[in-house]
Amino acid sequence: KKNPVLTENLAGLARLVEYTEDIGMIAGVRGVASWLDEATLKDIAFAGLDYLTVPFASCDPAEHDLMDGAQGDQAAAIRAWELCHEWELCPVAQVPLTDESCDELEEIIELVVERNVSDLWFFAVACLDGEEQADAAGALPARALLQAATVVSEAADDYSARFIWQPPVKFDLGKTLPEHVIAGPRASGDVAIRVEADG
């Protein structure tokens, strides 16, 4: 059953995309794939959408669906990418880095790229090394970030894909891991800096 608040908000999405295009901005939409039915996707595509970003949390459908909060969401994400190709939109996979996803990070990247998605965005759901409760909930401890970054960096050399780092999300004990994945980072951009260990 559809959430009535979500349905009402989606109704104005095509108009919002049109306004964005009218003032010369690049229009992108990010959302859990199963929230965006095919009719909505078509409406926003034909309104002038430039790219669609959907979270992709795991190669395992059950694990992915758990992280994105909806049964069948992995299949919906893959279908959304297919529709992007059909309607000449740029499909984007947003990969949350968690304890679970880092164990299969190379496989996730391979699966996504095999589906002709050449834009991948990565963000960590992270916690400090001493935060045991957050670590146990699946957040990525700070000590594991370098290894995850190395895997992504090496994969970038193996594929002709565009990898973007997004700001990490600090794990909040008042929320579940899936809630962090669904919300994603608050901001992102094409400009990045590198901070060395000495600051």
C-alpha positions as CSV (number, residue, x, y, z in Angstrom):
1,K,0.0,0.0,0.0
2,K,1.3,3.4,-1.0
3,N,2.1,6.0,1.7
4,P,-0.5,8.9,1.0
5,V,2.0,11.6,2.0
6,L,4.6,10.2,-0.5
7,T,1.9,9.9,-3.2
8,E,0.9,13.5,-2.7
9,N,4.6,14.7,-2.9
10,L,5.3,12.7,-6.0
11,A,2.3,14.3,-7.8
12,G,4.2,17.6,-8.0
13,L,7.6,16.1,-8.8
14,A,7.2,16.5,-12.6
15,R,6.2,20.1,-12.3
16,L,9.3,20.8,-10.0
17,V,11.5,19.2,-12.6
18,E,10.0,21.4,-15.3
19,Y,10.6,24.5,-13.2
20,T,14.2,23.5,-12.6
21,E,14.8,23.0,-16.4
22,D,13.0,26.3,-17.2
23,I,15.6,28.2,-15.1
24,G,18.5,26.3,-16.8
25,M,19.5,24.0,-13.9
26,I,20.4,20.4,-14.2
27,A,17.6,18.4,-12.7
28,G,18.2,15.2,-10.7
29,V,16.0,13.1,-8.4
30,R,17.2,10.8,-5.7
31,G,14.9,8.2,-4.2
32,V,14.4,4.7,-3.1
33,A,13.5,2.9,-6.4
34,S,10.4,1.2,-5.1
35,W,8.9,4.6,-4.2
36,L,9.0,5.7,-7.8
37,D,6.5,3.7,-9.9
38,E,7.0,3.6,-13.7
39,A,4.4,6.2,-14.4
40,T,6.1,8.7,-12.0
41,L,9.5,7.9,-13.6
42,K,8.0,8.5,-17.0
43,D,6.4,11.8,-16.0
44,I,9.7,13.2,-14.5
45,A,11.7,11.8,-17.4
46,F,9.6,13.6,-20.0
47,A,9.5,16.7,-17.8
48,G,13.2,17.1,-18.5
49,L,14.9,15.1,-15.8
50,D,18.7,14.7,-16.4
51,Y,19.6,12.0,-13.9
52,L,18.1,9.5,-11.5
53,T,19.9,8.4,-8.4
54,V,18.8,5.3,-6.5
55,P,20.5,3.7,-3.5
56,F,22.0,0.2,-4.2
57,A,23.0,-1.4,-0.9
58,S,23.8,-5.1,-1.7
59,C,24.0,-7.7,-4.4
60,D,21.8,-9.9,-2.3
61,P,18.2,-8.9,-3.0
62,A,17.0,-9.6,0.6
63,E,19.8,-7.6,2.2
64,H,19.3,-4.7,-0.3
65,D,15.6,-4.7,0.3
66,L,16.1,-4.6,4.1
67,M,18.5,-1.6,3.8
68,D,16.2,0.3,1.4
69,G,13.1,-0.5,3.5
70,A,10.9,-2.2,0.8
71,Q,10.5,-5.7,-0.5
72,G,11.4,-5.9,-4.2
73,D,13.4,-2.7,-4.1
74,Q,16.5,-4.2,-5.7
75,A,14.5,-5.3,-8.7
76,A,12.9,-1.9,-8.8
77,A,16.3,-0.2,-8.9
78,I,17.5,-2.4,-11.8
79,R,14.3,-1.7,-13.7
80,A,14.7,2.0,-13.0
81,W,18.2,1.9,-14.6
82,E,16.8,0.1,-17.6
83,L,14.1,2.8,-18.0
84,C,16.8,5.5,-17.7
85,H,18.6,4.0,-20.7
86,E,15.3,3.8,-22.6
87,W,14.5,7.4,-21.9
88,E,18.0,8.8,-22.2
89,L,18.5,9.7,-18.6
90,C,21.7,9.2,-16.6
91,P,21.3,6.4,-14.1
92,V,23.2,6.8,-10.9
93,A,23.8,4.1,-8.2
94,Q,24.4,5.4,-4.7
95,V,26.3,2.9,-2.7
96,P,26.1,3.1,1.1
97,L,29.3,1.9,2.8
98,T,28.4,-0.2,5.8
99,D,29.9,-3.2,7.5
100,E,27.8,-5.4,5.4
101,S,28.3,-3.7,2.0
102,C,32.0,-3.4,2.4
103,D,32.3,-7.2,2.5
104,E,30.9,-7.3,-1.0
105,L,32.0,-3.9,-2.3
106,E,33.8,-5.2,-5.4
107,E,30.8,-7.4,-6.3
108,I,28.4,-4.4,-5.9
109,I,30.5,-2.3,-8.2
110,E,30.7,-5.1,-10.8
111,L,27.0,-5.8,-10.7
112,V,26.1,-2.1,-11.1
113,V,28.6,-1.5,-14.0
114,E,27.4,-4.6,-15.8
115,R,24.0,-3.0,-16.0
116,N,25.5,0.0,-17.9
117,V,25.4,2.3,-14.9
118,S,28.6,4.3,-15.2
119,D,28.0,6.8,-12.4
120,L,28.4,5.5,-8.9
121,W,28.3,7.6,-5.7
122,F,29.7,6.3,-2.5
123,F,28.9,7.5,1.1
124,A,29.9,5.9,4.4
125,V,27.4,5.4,7.3
126,A,30.2,5.9,9.8
127,C,31.0,6.0,13.5
128,L,34.1,6.6,15.6
129,D,36.3,3.6,16.4
130,G,35.2,3.5,20.1
131,E,31.4,3.7,19.4
132,E,30.6,0.0,20.0
133,Q,26.8,0.3,19.8
134,A,27.0,2.0,16.4
135,D,29.6,-0.5,15.2
136,A,27.4,-3.4,16.3
137,A,24.4,-1.8,14.4
138,G,26.4,-2.0,11.1
139,A,28.0,1.5,10.9
140,L,31.5,1.6,9.4
141,P,34.1,2.3,12.0
142,A,36.6,5.1,11.2
143,R,39.4,2.5,11.1
144,A,37.7,0.7,8.2
145,L,37.2,3.8,6.0
146,L,40.7,3.6,4.5
147,Q,40.2,0.0,3.4
148,A,36.9,0.8,1.8
149,A,38.3,3.9,0.0
150,T,41.2,1.7,-1.3
151,V,38.7,-0.9,-2.8
152,V,36.8,1.9,-4.5
153,S,39.9,3.6,-5.7
154,E,41.3,0.4,-7.2
155,A,38.0,-0.4,-8.8
156,A,37.9,3.0,-10.4
157,D,41.1,2.0,-12.3
158,D,39.4,-1.2,-13.6
159,Y,36.1,0.3,-14.9
160,S,35.3,3.2,-17.2
161,A,32.9,4.6,-14.7
162,R,32.6,7.8,-12.8
163,F,33.0,7.4,-9.0
164,I,32.0,10.3,-6.7
165,W,32.6,10.5,-3.0
166,Q,29.8,12.0,-0.9
167,P,30.0,13.3,2.6
168,P,29.8,10.5,5.3
169,V,26.7,10.2,7.4
170,K,27.5,9.9,11.1
171,F,25.5,7.1,12.7
172,D,22.8,8.3,15.0
173,L,21.8,5.8,17.7
174,G,18.3,7.1,17.5
175,K,17.9,5.7,14.0
176,T,18.3,2.3,12.4
177,L,20.9,1.5,9.7
178,P,18.3,1.3,7.0
179,E,17.0,4.8,8.0
180,H,20.5,6.2,7.5
181,V,20.8,4.5,4.1
182,I,17.4,5.7,2.9
183,A,18.1,9.3,4.0
184,G,21.6,9.3,2.5
185,P,23.9,12.3,2.8
186,R,22.5,15.8,3.1
187,A,24.7,17.2,0.4
188,S,27.1,16.2,-2.4
189,G,28.9,17.7,-5.3
190,D,31.4,17.2,-8.0
191,V,34.1,19.1,-6.1
192,A,36.2,17.0,-3.7
193,I,39.3,17.6,-1.6
194,R,41.8,15.2,-0.1
195,V,42.9,15.6,3.5
196,E,46.2,14.0,4.4
197,A,46.6,12.2,7.7
198,D,48.5,15.2,9.1
199,G,45.6,17.5,8.4
